[in-house]
Amino acid sequence: MVPSSSSVRHFSQANPKGPGQDDVPALLRRVADSIERLGHIEVEDIVLNDEITADGRWYSMTVYFHDAEE
């Protein structure tokens, strides 16, 4: 049997830097919209990242996925 393989892709997304950069619900909506635009994919993992800046916390998310038809 030949092992199957597929490429795991990813993208990272954050709110714009400045006021609202710490708005997690807004970030979740942005990420959900991006996932929908990608079409038929299978999400493998989503990671929430937190960076401390002079303006406070700045959250981002990284989504790992693969094409559901691969």
C-alpha positions as CSV (number, residue, x, y, z in Angstrom):
1,M,0.0,0.0,0.0
2,V,1.3,3.4,-0.9
3,P,1.0,6.0,1.9
4,S,-1.1,8.9,0.9
5,S,0.1,12.4,1.6
6,S,-1.3,15.9,1.4
7,S,0.2,19.3,2.0
8,V,-0.9,21.1,5.0
9,R,-1.2,24.8,4.3
10,H,-1.6,27.7,6.7
11,F,-2.4,31.3,7.0
12,S,-2.1,33.8,9.8
13,Q,-4.4,36.7,10.5
14,A,-4.6,39.5,13.0
15,N,-6.7,42.6,13.6
16,P,-5.2,45.8,12.4
17,K,-2.6,47.2,14.8
18,G,-3.9,49.9,17.1
19,P,-7.3,50.4,18.7
20,G,-9.2,47.1,18.7
21,Q,-6.1,45.0,18.1
22,D,-7.1,43.0,21.3
23,D,-10.7,42.3,20.1
24,V,-10.8,38.5,20.0
25,P,-14.4,38.3,18.8
26,A,-13.5,40.5,15.8
27,L,-10.5,38.3,15.1
28,L,-12.6,35.2,15.2
29,R,-15.1,36.7,12.7
30,R,-12.2,37.7,10.4
31,V,-10.7,34.2,10.5
32,A,-14.2,32.6,9.9
33,D,-14.7,34.8,6.9
34,S,-11.3,33.8,5.5
35,I,-12.0,30.1,6.0
36,E,-15.3,30.5,4.1
37,R,-13.6,32.2,1.2
38,L,-11.1,29.3,0.9
39,G,-14.0,27.0,-0.1
40,H,-14.1,23.3,0.7
41,I,-11.1,22.7,3.1
42,E,-10.5,20.7,6.2
43,V,-9.1,22.6,9.1
44,E,-6.5,20.7,11.0
45,D,-5.7,23.1,13.8
46,I,-6.2,26.8,14.8
47,V,-3.7,28.5,17.1
48,L,-4.3,31.7,19.0
49,N,-1.1,33.8,19.4
50,D,-0.6,36.7,21.8
51,E,1.9,39.5,21.3
52,I,2.5,42.3,23.8
53,T,3.0,45.6,22.1
54,A,3.2,49.2,23.3
55,D,-0.5,49.4,22.5
56,G,-1.4,46.3,24.6
57,R,-2.2,42.8,23.6
58,W,-2.2,42.0,19.9
59,Y,-3.8,38.7,19.0
60,S,-3.4,36.7,15.8
61,M,-4.5,33.3,14.7
62,T,-2.8,30.7,12.5
63,V,-5.1,28.2,10.7
64,Y,-3.6,25.0,9.4
65,F,-5.7,23.3,6.7
66,H,-5.7,21.1,3.6
67,D,-7.8,20.9,0.5
68,A,-10.6,18.5,1.3
69,E,-10.4,17.0,-2.2
70,E,-6.7,16.1,-2.1
